Amino acid sequence: MQLHDLQRKTENKGSKRVGRGNASGKGKTSGRGTKGQKARAGHSIRPDVREKLKKLPKLRGYAFASFAPRAAVVNISVLESVFASGDAVSPTTLRERGVVRSRKGGALTVKILGTGEMTKKLSVSGCAVSASAKQKIEKAGGSVA
């Protein structure tokens, strides 16, 4: 066997050159369909999911703190108007009386703040209570557990 007798096992097939006339088989739209954004070089259409993400406002600050469930806030003045003297105040009783709404998929946390005056004796349990609210409840003869 001589060098001039060597032959390839497979055909040396070059890449198809597009946009070189209709006779080449890849003329006119060059295999890109029709006109418009999709026919242009370097086109990129943003995926639908990314489009929706870009329209959402950014959450500032520490990422995980912004997702933490916040406690429902109830003032002393609201407890004064909704409950009678001697009643027990808890997250479930507050939900039953329509003071707070139940949150989907999580335990209801309630914090009682000290805005307003307290004259009724109430026993508060299962709620977070501010220092001023605790002082007003105990001053009226109630208890905080």
Secondary structure, 3 states (H helix, E strand, C coil): CCHHHCCCCCCCCCCCCCCCCHHHCCCCCCCCCCCCHHHCCCCCCCCHHHHHHHHCCCCCCCCCHHHCCCCEEEEHHHHHHHCCCCCEECHHHHHHCCCCCCCCCCCCCEEEECCCCCCCCCEECCCEECHHHHHHHHHCCCEEC
